Amino acid sequence: MTVRRVALLTAGGFAPCLSSAVGGLIERYHELDPSIEIIAYQNGYHGLLTGNYVVVDEEARKLAGVLHRFGGSPIGNSRVKLTNAKDLVKRGLVEEGVNPLEFAANQLKKDGVDVLHTIGGDDTNTTAADLAAYLGENGYQLTVVGLPKTIDNDVVPIRQSLGAYTAAEEAAEFAQNIIGEHRSNPRMLIIHEVMGRHCGWLTAAAAKEYHEWLKTQEWVPSIGLSQDRWDIHAIFLPEMKIEIEKEAKRLRQIMDEKGNVNIFLSEGAGVPEIIAELEAAGEEVQRDPFGHVKLDTINPGNWFAKQFAERIGAEKVMVQKSGYFSRSSRANQRDLDLIKSMTDLAVDCALRGESGVIGHDEENNDELCAIAFPRIAGGKPFDITQPWFTELMDEIGQKVEPADNSAAH
């Protein structure tokens, strides 16, 4: 296959891998074939629909390694769903009656793109596959190679999504400062709300990172600087059954003994119950163009704070969210290594015309390969029976039971 022009785009929410993944793709193409032109659509599918792109020039190729030092995305993101025509018309991205998928596919054809690299979650990558399918049916061959980006680490069947390692480390660092607030008032309740709509992996991994950090510290318990006050007293995930009354009784005892309670909360925990409560009160639950509940409008952290504050006798409550702190970070070394392996393979696959999403295939002995688009899906649940997580829960003294998975978020 002859590749003359490659396009890159990043889409969806930020993750600590986007800038580095863009840099890695540019570096690999420049290494293998400097004659291949590279363009970058601005703000994801928004830029594709508007035909807004920049050409990766000689300066950008020479300095591509600089991108590994930054978070965010140098080429911009947006939440644009190509199958949601109503939303796109409302935003002025397509005209009434236009098929957005067809419009975007024709734009790729117009721009002379042979390979499209999408860096995003399941929606981003499967949409790109739909574009390639449409073009193929109309006599235009497009190779699409996606990279899995989500700090939730919930893409089926990919073992580890780009950026998730870093996000967990950053959330743990965020907690180090926030939980330091536990002596700012007697009987303090602190809730650290972590991103994770359907999957609790990030909250669990951040809690583990934080808990392990505690073990490396020196303490002065005689003056009040003790690990048990700084520790995590509860973790709540979407995959766990949460019994408010039972947990409140346990946490009340901790509050009475220690004078504070610290909770790590996945933003997706308890969401079905919150939605039911709001709708029963006649309130409308807002959703984004993808149909996802806008979690910032229902405030899971505040809801849990209300459930526990009175029950455990908290005098002051603090709810802090680490999401934007974590997801906009530059990639750590563990992620940089993963990004390097995936971007190198992504380019190799593109040059031989092999489409798919790059990842370690959990259904194929964790082989790093291009996974066929029909096998890609979001919402992979976190396995709460994993030994590292059950050990963590044993250490903080919390019993774990699986949630009723029939509840829809």
MOLINPE-V378338 format. One record per backbone hydrogen bond with DSSP energy under -0.5 kcal/mol. CO is the residue of the C=O (numbers start at 1). NH is the residue of the N-H. E is the energy in kcal/mol with one decimal. If there is no record, write none. Layout:
BEGIN
((CO NH E) (CO NH E))
END
This chain:
BEGIN
((1 3 -0.6) (2 4 -0.6) (4 37 -2.5) (5 114 -2.6) (5 115 -1.4) (6 39 -2.9) (7 117 -3.1) (8 41 -2.2) (9 119 -2.4) (15 17 -2.2) (15 18 -1.5) (17 21 -3.0) (18 22 -2.4) (19 23 -2.3) (20 24 -2.8) (21 25 -2.2) (22 26 -2.1) (23 27 -2.5) (24 28 -2.2) (25 29 -2.4) (26 30 -2.4) (27 31 -1.9) (28 32 -2.3) (29 33 -3.3) (33 36 -1.8) (37 6 -3.0) (38 56 -3.0) (39 8 -2.0) (40 54 -2.0) (41 44 -0.7) (42 47 -0.6) (43 46 -1.4) (44 47 -0.7) (44 48 -1.4) (45 49 -2.4) (46 50 -1.6) (47 51 -0.9) (47 52 -2.3) (48 51 -0.5) (51 53 -0.8) (52 42 -2.6) (54 40 -2.6) (55 57 -1.1) (57 61 -2.2) (58 62 -2.5) (59 63 -2.2) (61 64 -0.9) (63 66 -1.9) (64 67 -1.4) (65 68 -1.3) (66 69 -2.0) (67 70 -1.3) (72 19 -1.3) (73 76 -0.8) (75 43 -2.9) (76 10 -0.6) (76 44 -1.0) (78 12 -2.0) (78 80 -0.9) (80 82 -0.6) (81 84 -1.8) (83 85 -1.0) (84 88 -1.8) (85 89 -2.6) (86 90 -2.1) (87 91 -1.8) (88 93 -2.6) (88 94 -0.9) (89 92 -1.3) (95 98 -2.0) (98 100 -0.8) (99 103 -2.6) (100 104 -2.8) (101 105 -2.3) (102 106 -2.4) (103 107 -1.5) (104 108 -2.0) (105 109 -2.0) (106 110 -2.7) (107 111 -2.3) (108 113 -2.2) (109 112 -1.2) (114 143 -2.4) (115 7 -2.9) (115 117 -0.5) (116 118 -0.6) (116 145 -2.1) (117 9 -1.8) (118 120 -0.7) (118 147 -2.8) (119 11 -1.9) (120 149 -2.3) (121 125 -2.1) (122 126 -2.7) (123 127 -1.9) (124 128 -1.4) (125 129 -1.6) (126 130 -1.8) (127 131 -1.9) (128 132 -2.1) (129 133 -2.4) (130 134 -2.3) (131 135 -2.4) (132 136 -2.6) (133 137 -2.2) (134 138 -0.8) (135 138 -0.7) (135 140 -3.0) (136 139 -1.5) (139 141 -0.5) (140 142 -0.5) (142 144 -0.5) (143 116 -2.8) (143 145 -0.5) (144 356 -2.1) (145 118 -0.8) (146 358 -2.7) (147 120 -2.0) (147 149 -0.7) (148 150 -0.6) (148 162 -2.7) (150 153 -1.2) (154 156 -0.6) (154 380 -2.8) (155 158 -1.4) (156 377 -1.7) (157 362 -3.2) (161 164 -1.3) (162 150 -1.2) (163 167 -2.3) (164 168 -2.2) (165 169 -1.9) (166 170 -2.9) (167 171 -2.3) (168 172 -1.9) (169 173 -1.8) (170 174 -2.5) (171 175 -2.0) (172 176 -1.3) (173 177 -1.0) (174 177 -0.6) (174 178 -2.2) (175 179 -2.9) (178 181 -1.9) (179 182 -1.8) (180 183 -0.7) (181 184 -2.4) (187 315 -2.5) (187 316 -1.4) (188 190 -0.5) (188 261 -2.5) (189 318 -2.8) (190 192 -0.6) (190 263 -2.8) (191 193 -0.8) (191 320 -2.7) (192 194 -0.5) (192 265 -2.9) (193 322 -1.9) (194 267 -2.8) (196 268 -1.3) (200 204 -2.6) (201 205 -3.3) (202 206 -2.6) (203 207 -2.5) (204 208 -2.2) (205 209 -2.5) (206 210 -2.6) (207 211 -2.9) (208 212 -2.5) (209 213 -1.8) (210 214 -2.1) (211 215 -1.2) (212 216 -0.6) (213 216 -1.3) (214 217 -1.5) (220 223 -1.5) (220 224 -0.6) (220 225 -1.9) (221 224 -0.8) (224 226 -1.3) (225 220 -1.6) (226 229 -0.8) (226 230 -1.3) (227 231 -1.6) (234 264 -2.6) (236 266 -2.8) (237 240 -1.5) (239 403 -2.5) (241 243 -0.6) (242 244 -0.8) (243 247 -2.7) (244 248 -2.8) (245 249 -1.9) (246 250 -1.7) (247 251 -3.1) (248 252 -2.3) (249 253 -1.3) (250 254 -1.4) (251 255 -2.7) (252 256 -2.5) (253 257 -1.9) (254 258 -3.4) (254 259 -0.6) (255 259 -1.7) (259 187 -0.7) (259 188 -1.7) (261 190 -2.8) (262 233 -2.8) (262 234 -1.1) (263 192 -3.3) (263 265 -0.6) (264 236 -2.3) (265 194 -3.3) (266 269 -2.1) (268 271 -1.3) (270 274 -2.1) (271 275 -2.9) (272 276 -2.3) (273 277 -2.0) (274 278 -2.4) (275 279 -2.9) (276 280 -2.0) (277 281 -1.0) (278 283 -2.6) (279 282 -1.4) (284 286 -0.6) (286 294 -2.7) (288 291 -2.5) (292 288 -2.6) (293 295 -1.3) (294 297 -1.8) (294 298 -0.7) (295 298 -0.6) (295 299 -1.7) (299 303 -2.1) (300 304 -2.6) (301 305 -2.1) (302 306 -2.2) (303 307 -1.8) (304 308 -2.0) (305 309 -2.9) (306 310 -0.6) (308 312 -2.6) (309 313 -0.5) (309 314 -2.8) (310 313 -0.7) (316 189 -2.5) (318 191 -3.1) (318 320 -0.5) (320 193 -2.8) (322 326 -2.4) (323 327 -2.9) (324 328 -1.1) (326 329 -1.2) (332 336 -2.8) (333 337 -2.3) (334 338 -1.5) (335 339 -3.4) (336 340 -2.4) (337 341 -1.9) (338 342 -2.1) (339 343 -3.2) (340 344 -2.0) (341 345 -1.5) (342 346 -2.4) (343 347 -2.1) (344 348 -2.0) (345 349 -2.8) (346 350 -2.2) (347 351 -2.4) (348 352 -1.0) (349 354 -2.9) (350 353 -1.4) (353 355 -0.7) (356 146 -2.4) (356 358 -0.5) (357 371 -3.1) (358 148 -0.7) (359 361 -0.7) (359 369 -2.1) (360 159 -2.4) (360 362 -0.8) (361 364 -1.8) (361 366 -2.0) (361 367 -0.7) (364 367 -1.6) (367 361 -2.9) (367 369 -0.7) (369 359 -1.9) (369 371 -0.8) (371 357 -2.5) (372 375 -1.8) (373 376 -2.0) (377 156 -3.3) (382 384 -1.0) (383 386 -1.4) (386 389 -0.8) (386 390 -2.5) (387 391 -2.6) (388 392 -1.4) (389 393 -2.5) (390 394 -2.1) (391 395 -2.1) (392 396 -1.6) (393 397 -0.7) (393 398 -2.3) (394 397 -0.5) (401 241 -3.4) (403 405 -1.0) (404 407 -1.6))
END
